[in-house]
Every structure is written in C-alpha cells, then in structure tokens.
Amino acid sequence: MKMIRSAVIGVGSMGRHHVRVYNQLENTELVGIADPDPSRRSAMERRYRVPAYSDYSEMLAVERPDVVSIAVPTVLHREVAFEAIERGLHVLVEKPLCATLEDARAVIAHAAAAGRVLTVGHIERFNPAIMELQPRVAQGEIGRLFQVHARRLSPFPGYVRDVGVVLDLATHELDMMLHLVDSPVERVYAETGRNVHERHEDMLSATLRFRNGVVGVLDINWLTPVKVRELRLTGARGMFLVDYLAQDLFFYENRIAPSQWDAMALFRGVEEGNMLKIRLNKVEPLEAELRAFVDAVAAGTTPKVSGLDGLRAVALASLLLDSAREGRAIDVEAAARERGWTELTAGD
C-alpha cells in the first residue's frame, strides 16, 4: 500500500493530537508541521522528530505532503485551505469549516474544481456511541422521534478568541442533529449571552424545528465548571442517552409502545421500562476520523463528513446568531431563499 504523506498546520490544543495520530497510523508518513508559535513547534519537533516550520507555505512547498489537517483559528480557514488545495493537497479542516457560509461555499467549490478530497472535523460522527446510535434511529428502534436535546457545557477556553460558543461548540451539535434527524430545519430561535468572553457570546439556549416535526434543543456554554457532553433522543418507544466523553450509549424503554395505545394506555401515559446499556467497541474518535480521511483519499471515495455537511452547520449557526441578535424566531426557508442558501432547504 502506498504511504500517504501527511502534515498538520496549527499544532495547538487540537492540532497536536492530529500530529500524534498521523504519527501512529500505519499507512501515513508524517512529513511536516507548521505553527507560528516557537514553543509549540519545538515540542512537536522533539517529540515526533518531524520537520517544523513557522511558515506553512514553506512547509507545503518543501515537504510536499499528500494530505493536510488545518487546525488554525477559524478566521484563517479559508486562506489556508485555499493554498493547500491550490498545491494539490487533500484537506481536512477542523470544524467549523469557516467563519461564514460564503467562505465555506468558496472552499467547497475550490476543492471540487481541483478534484481534491475535502472533509470537516466534526469528530463526534466518529464517536462509537454515535456510530451505534445512528443506524438504530434510522431503523426505527426508538419509534417516531420527538426531540433531540444536546448539552455541551465547558469551562471557558482561553485560547478561543476569534469566534464564540455558537460557531465553536454548537456546530458539533448542529451537525449531529442534522445527521440523526435527517430532515431540514424549518425554524430556529436562540438566546445568547456574553459573560466572560471579551468579544463573543459564551452561552446559547436555542430550539430548532425540523420539517418532520422533531424539535431540537441546544444548551451550550463556556460557563460550567465541569465538562458535559450529552445527547438525549426522545421517541415513542423510549429515550436514547449518549455520553460523548465516556463513549456510552443507553436506551431507556417506554413500556407503552405506540401500537398498544388504547384508551387505558393514553390515560396512563408513558411508563418506565427496562434500561439497557449498549455494549460498544470503544475507539479514539480522532483516530477513526483521520483513518477515514486517509482511506477516502487512497480510494478516491467521498469522505464520511463532506464539505456540504460543514457548510450546513455553519449556516445554521449563523441563523442562530441572527435570531439572538434580532430577538425573533427565524424561518429558515425564507432566510435561505433571501440569501440564496439552497443547501439548507434540500429534501428530507
């Protein structure tokens, strides 16, 4: 098998893990890293014995990798991705894909015109709990889906200065809801707050109404002393609970199934049934993500998370920010029509 030459641009809190994983994948050769911070560069250079550059353009020109992970501040994603694509590289851009939908659309078009693989680092798609959950939901194990409730809470990360919690954290859950609900969003409403961040919002409470009737609830902040990563799906047959951090998946059964709802069942309402902890083969999501990226490049196939997936998360994040700023619910179809965002109103 041909070795894929890999590189990483930006080796901060997330990029350094890309370096570690590329270094251990059996079908990749880590050939270079780039970061303007000398202490981060030297740490990676010493630990992995890999050439380190302050200028990513120089690194790309000298080392000539096949694939690159871009883990720089969000506002630089378009600029760095454009140059990597122009040099013929396949690109993984850490989420969010870009700071604006217009930049995201430009990166997607640039990669398509060059025939390069573009994927976005929506890492939770590769969490074993989500990989087990998605087909179960699609096959109707939970019955008709009513609500998806996401809680993503953290202490304030001092290193995130260029965007707020909506683009940085909520995009995880927006992508996850689109992935699991498999229906366009019709309406969004959001409230945000800025409490400790210097320039951007650090708290989000929001609801989304999907075309198929499912309601999404987002509880996202950088204000909680403990880290919480939790997703609940409520349906006619019970509730799935995902603990992203522990990679655990639970199913709480509703003993009264919809097919059994007679007059007495309707009177009694929902009733607690068995709780099942579903056995999972736990893996590091980042390793699974980078392996899938490299495999897609080697095989010339579509990546599991496409540029369009990343664009949709950015677009919905933008509408949530608009909703909070304007103090009103936003009709997604009307907003998309006004702005030419056809990607948001595709069929179920």
C-alpha positions as CSV (number, residue, x, y, z in Angstrom):
1,M,0.0,0.0,0.0
2,K,1.3,3.5,-0.9
3,M,2.2,5.6,2.1
4,I,0.2,8.8,2.3
5,R,2.3,11.8,3.2
6,S,0.6,13.8,5.9
7,A,1.1,17.2,7.5
8,V,-0.6,19.5,10.1
9,I,-0.9,23.2,10.1
10,G,-1.6,24.6,13.6
11,V,-0.4,22.4,16.5
12,G,-2.3,24.0,19.4
13,S,-5.0,22.3,21.5
14,M,-6.4,20.2,18.7
15,G,-3.7,20.2,16.1
16,R,-1.2,18.5,18.3
17,H,-3.5,15.5,18.6
18,H,-3.6,15.3,14.8
19,V,0.2,15.1,14.8
20,R,0.1,12.3,17.3
21,V,-2.5,10.3,15.4
22,Y,-0.9,10.7,12.0
23,N,2.4,9.6,13.5
24,Q,0.8,6.3,14.6
25,L,-1.3,5.5,11.6
26,E,0.2,2.6,9.7
27,N,-0.5,3.9,6.2
28,T,0.7,7.5,6.7
29,E,4.1,9.2,7.0
30,L,4.1,12.4,9.0
31,V,6.4,14.7,7.0
32,G,5.9,18.2,8.5
33,I,4.1,20.5,10.9
34,A,3.7,24.3,10.8
35,D,2.9,26.8,13.6
36,P,3.9,30.4,14.3
37,D,4.5,29.6,18.0
38,P,8.1,28.5,18.5
39,S,7.5,26.6,21.7
40,R,4.7,24.5,20.1
41,R,6.9,23.9,17.1
42,S,9.9,22.8,19.1
43,A,7.8,20.5,21.3
44,M,6.4,18.7,18.3
45,E,9.8,18.6,16.5
46,R,11.5,17.0,19.5
47,R,8.7,14.5,20.3
48,Y,8.0,13.2,16.8
49,R,11.2,14.1,15.1
50,V,9.3,15.8,12.3
51,P,10.4,18.9,10.4
52,A,8.8,22.0,11.9
53,Y,8.2,25.4,10.1
54,S,6.9,28.8,11.2
55,D,5.6,29.4,7.7
56,Y,3.0,26.9,6.5
57,S,3.6,27.9,2.8
58,E,7.2,26.9,3.1
59,M,6.3,23.6,4.8
60,L,3.9,22.7,2.0
61,A,6.5,23.7,-0.7
62,V,9.4,21.8,0.8
63,E,7.7,18.7,2.3
64,R,5.1,18.2,-0.5
65,P,2.5,16.2,1.6
66,D,-0.5,14.5,0.1
67,V,-2.9,15.4,2.9
68,V,-3.0,18.1,5.5
69,S,-5.0,18.8,8.6
70,I,-5.8,22.5,9.1
71,A,-6.2,23.4,12.8
72,V,-5.7,27.1,12.8
73,P,-8.1,29.8,14.1
74,T,-11.4,29.7,12.3
75,V,-10.9,33.1,10.6
76,L,-7.9,31.7,8.8
77,H,-9.6,28.5,7.5
78,R,-10.4,29.8,4.0
79,E,-7.0,31.3,3.4
80,V,-5.0,28.2,4.5
81,A,-7.4,25.8,2.8
82,F,-7.2,27.6,-0.5
83,E,-3.4,27.5,-0.6
84,A,-3.3,23.8,0.4
85,I,-5.9,22.9,-2.4
86,E,-4.0,25.0,-4.9
87,R,-0.9,23.0,-4.1
88,G,-2.8,19.8,-4.9
89,L,-3.4,18.6,-1.3
90,H,-6.4,16.8,0.1
91,V,-7.7,18.8,3.1
92,L,-9.3,18.2,6.5
93,V,-10.4,21.4,8.0
94,E,-11.2,21.4,11.7
95,K,-14.7,22.5,12.5
96,P,-16.3,24.9,11.9
97,L,-15.4,24.7,8.2
98,C,-15.2,28.6,8.0
99,A,-16.4,31.6,9.9
100,T,-19.0,32.4,7.3
101,L,-21.2,30.5,4.9
102,E,-19.7,32.4,1.9
103,D,-16.2,31.4,2.9
104,A,-17.3,27.8,3.4
105,R,-19.0,27.7,0.0
106,A,-15.8,29.1,-1.6
107,V,-13.6,26.4,-0.1
108,I,-16.0,23.7,-1.2
109,A,-16.1,25.0,-4.7
110,H,-12.3,25.3,-4.8
111,A,-11.8,21.7,-3.7
112,A,-14.4,20.4,-6.2
113,A,-12.8,22.3,-9.1
114,A,-9.4,20.8,-8.1
115,G,-10.7,17.3,-7.6
116,R,-9.4,17.2,-4.1
117,V,-11.0,15.5,-1.1
118,L,-12.4,18.0,1.5
119,T,-13.6,16.9,4.8
120,V,-14.5,18.7,8.0
121,G,-13.5,17.7,11.6
122,H,-17.0,17.0,13.0
123,I,-15.3,14.5,15.2
124,E,-18.5,13.3,17.1
125,R,-19.6,11.5,13.9
126,F,-16.8,9.0,14.7
127,N,-17.7,8.6,18.4
128,P,-18.6,4.9,18.9
129,A,-21.8,5.8,20.7
130,I,-23.0,7.9,17.7
131,M,-21.9,5.3,15.2
132,E,-24.0,2.8,17.0
133,L,-26.9,5.1,17.6
134,Q,-27.4,6.5,14.1
135,P,-28.5,3.2,12.4
136,R,-30.7,2.3,15.4
137,V,-32.6,5.6,15.0
138,A,-32.7,5.2,11.2
139,Q,-34.2,1.7,11.6
140,G,-36.9,3.0,13.9
141,E,-35.8,1.4,17.2
142,I,-37.0,4.5,19.1
143,G,-40.2,4.8,17.1
144,R,-41.2,8.2,15.9
145,L,-38.6,10.7,17.1
146,F,-40.0,13.6,19.1
147,Q,-37.0,15.6,20.4
148,V,-33.2,15.8,20.4
149,H,-31.7,17.6,23.3
150,A,-28.0,18.4,23.3
151,R,-25.9,19.7,26.3
152,R,-22.4,20.7,25.6
153,L,-21.0,22.6,28.6
154,S,-17.4,23.6,29.5
155,P,-15.2,25.9,31.4
156,F,-14.1,28.9,29.4
157,P,-11.2,28.0,26.9
158,G,-8.9,31.0,26.9
159,Y,-7.3,30.1,23.6
160,V,-10.6,30.6,21.6
161,R,-10.7,34.3,20.8
162,D,-11.8,34.6,17.2
163,V,-15.3,33.1,17.5
164,G,-18.0,32.5,20.1
165,V,-19.6,29.4,21.5
166,V,-22.1,29.1,18.7
167,L,-19.5,28.6,16.0
168,D,-17.0,26.8,18.2
169,L,-19.2,24.4,20.1
170,A,-22.8,24.5,18.8
171,T,-21.7,23.4,15.3
172,H,-20.9,20.0,16.8
173,E,-24.5,19.5,17.9
174,L,-26.0,21.2,14.8
175,D,-24.1,18.7,12.6
176,M,-25.2,15.8,14.9
177,M,-28.9,16.8,14.8
178,L,-28.8,17.0,11.0
179,H,-27.1,13.6,10.9
180,L,-29.5,11.9,13.2
181,V,-32.8,13.6,12.4
182,D,-32.2,13.5,8.6
183,S,-34.6,16.3,7.8
184,P,-34.1,20.1,7.0
185,V,-34.6,22.7,9.7
186,E,-37.7,24.9,9.3
187,R,-37.4,27.4,12.1
188,V,-34.8,28.4,14.7
189,Y,-34.9,30.6,17.8
190,A,-31.9,31.5,20.0
191,E,-30.9,33.4,23.1
192,T,-27.2,34.1,23.7
193,G,-25.2,35.8,26.5
194,R,-21.7,37.2,26.8
195,N,-20.5,36.8,30.4
196,V,-16.7,36.1,30.4
197,H,-15.6,36.3,26.7
198,E,-14.1,39.6,25.7
199,R,-15.9,39.9,22.3
200,H,-18.2,36.9,21.6
201,E,-21.1,35.0,23.1
202,D,-20.3,32.3,25.6
203,M,-23.8,30.9,26.2
204,L,-26.5,29.6,23.9
205,S,-30.0,28.4,24.6
206,A,-31.8,27.5,21.3
207,T,-34.6,25.5,19.7
208,L,-34.8,24.1,16.2
209,R,-38.0,22.9,14.5
210,F,-37.3,20.2,11.8
211,R,-39.6,19.7,8.8
212,N,-40.5,16.2,10.0
213,G,-41.8,17.6,13.3
214,V,-38.8,16.8,15.5
215,V,-37.7,19.6,18.0
216,G,-34.0,20.2,18.7
217,V,-32.9,21.8,21.9
218,L,-29.4,23.2,22.4
219,D,-27.9,24.1,25.8
220,I,-24.3,25.2,25.1
221,N,-21.9,27.3,27.2
222,W,-18.4,28.0,28.3
223,L,-19.5,28.9,31.8
224,T,-19.8,25.5,33.5
225,P,-17.0,24.3,35.9
226,V,-17.3,20.7,34.7
227,K,-17.2,19.4,31.1
228,V,-20.6,17.9,30.0
229,R,-21.1,16.3,26.6
230,E,-24.6,14.7,26.5
231,L,-27.3,14.0,23.9
232,R,-30.8,12.7,24.6
233,L,-33.2,11.5,21.9
234,T,-36.8,11.0,23.0
235,G,-39.2,9.0,20.9
236,A,-42.4,7.0,21.0
237,R,-40.6,3.8,22.3
238,G,-38.3,5.4,24.8
239,M,-35.1,7.5,25.1
240,F,-31.5,7.1,23.9
241,L,-28.9,8.8,26.1
242,V,-25.4,9.4,24.7
243,D,-22.4,10.3,27.0
244,Y,-19.9,11.5,24.4
245,L,-17.0,11.7,26.9
246,A,-17.4,8.2,28.3
247,Q,-18.5,6.8,24.9
248,D,-21.6,5.3,26.5
249,L,-25.0,4.7,24.9
250,F,-28.1,3.8,27.0
251,F,-31.6,3.0,26.0
252,Y,-34.5,3.7,28.4
253,E,-37.6,1.8,27.3
254,N,-41.1,3.1,27.3
255,R,-43.2,0.1,28.3
256,I,-46.3,1.5,26.5
257,A,-45.4,1.2,22.8
258,P,-47.5,3.3,20.3
259,S,-49.1,0.2,18.8
260,Q,-50.5,-0.6,22.3
261,W,-52.0,2.9,22.9
262,D,-55.7,2.2,23.6
263,A,-57.9,4.3,25.9
264,M,-56.2,2.9,29.0
265,A,-52.7,3.4,27.7
266,L,-53.5,7.0,26.8
267,F,-54.8,7.6,30.3
268,R,-51.7,6.1,31.9
269,G,-49.2,7.9,29.6
270,V,-45.5,7.0,29.4
271,E,-44.3,4.3,31.7
272,E,-40.8,3.4,32.7
273,G,-39.4,0.1,31.3
274,N,-36.1,-1.5,31.2
275,M,-32.8,0.4,30.9
276,L,-30.2,-1.1,28.6
277,K,-26.5,-0.1,28.4
278,I,-25.5,-1.0,24.8
279,R,-22.1,-2.6,24.5
280,L,-19.7,-0.6,22.3
281,N,-16.2,-1.2,21.0
282,K,-14.5,2.0,22.1
283,V,-12.0,3.7,19.9
284,E,-10.5,7.2,19.8
285,P,-12.8,9.3,17.6
286,L,-9.9,11.3,16.2
287,E,-8.1,8.2,15.1
288,A,-11.2,6.9,13.4
289,E,-11.7,10.3,11.7
290,L,-8.2,10.6,10.3
291,R,-8.2,7.0,9.3
292,A,-11.4,7.5,7.3
293,F,-10.0,10.7,5.7
294,V,-6.8,8.9,4.6
295,D,-8.8,5.9,3.4
296,A,-11.1,8.2,1.3
297,V,-8.0,9.8,-0.3
298,A,-6.4,6.5,-1.0
299,A,-9.6,5.0,-2.5
300,G,-10.8,8.2,-4.2
301,T,-14.1,8.0,-2.4
302,T,-16.4,10.6,-0.8
303,P,-15.5,11.3,2.8
304,K,-17.9,10.5,5.6
305,V,-18.2,14.1,6.6
306,S,-18.4,16.3,3.4
307,G,-17.8,20.0,2.9
308,L,-21.6,20.4,2.5
309,D,-22.1,18.9,6.0
310,G,-19.7,21.5,7.3
311,L,-21.4,24.3,5.4
312,R,-24.9,23.4,6.7
313,A,-23.6,23.6,10.3
314,V,-22.1,27.0,9.7
315,A,-25.3,28.3,8.0
316,L,-27.5,27.2,10.9
317,A,-25.0,28.7,13.4
318,S,-25.2,32.0,11.5
319,L,-29.0,31.9,11.7
320,L,-28.9,31.2,15.4
321,L,-26.7,34.3,15.9
322,D,-29.1,36.3,13.8
323,S,-32.1,35.1,15.8
324,A,-30.4,36.1,19.1
325,R,-29.3,39.5,17.8
326,E,-32.8,40.3,16.3
327,G,-34.8,38.7,19.2
328,R,-37.1,36.7,17.0
329,A,-37.6,33.2,15.5
330,I,-36.2,32.8,12.0
331,D,-38.0,30.9,9.2
332,V,-35.1,29.0,7.7
333,E,-36.7,28.5,4.3
334,A,-37.5,32.2,3.9
335,A,-34.0,33.2,5.1
336,A,-32.3,30.7,2.8
337,R,-34.4,31.9,-0.2
338,E,-33.5,35.5,0.6
339,R,-29.8,34.7,0.8
340,G,-29.6,32.0,-1.9
341,W,-28.7,29.3,0.6
342,T,-30.2,26.4,-1.3
343,E,-28.1,23.9,0.7
344,L,-30.4,24.4,3.7
345,T,-33.7,23.5,2.0
346,A,-32.9,20.3,0.3
347,G,-35.4,17.4,0.7
348,D,-35.5,15.1,3.6
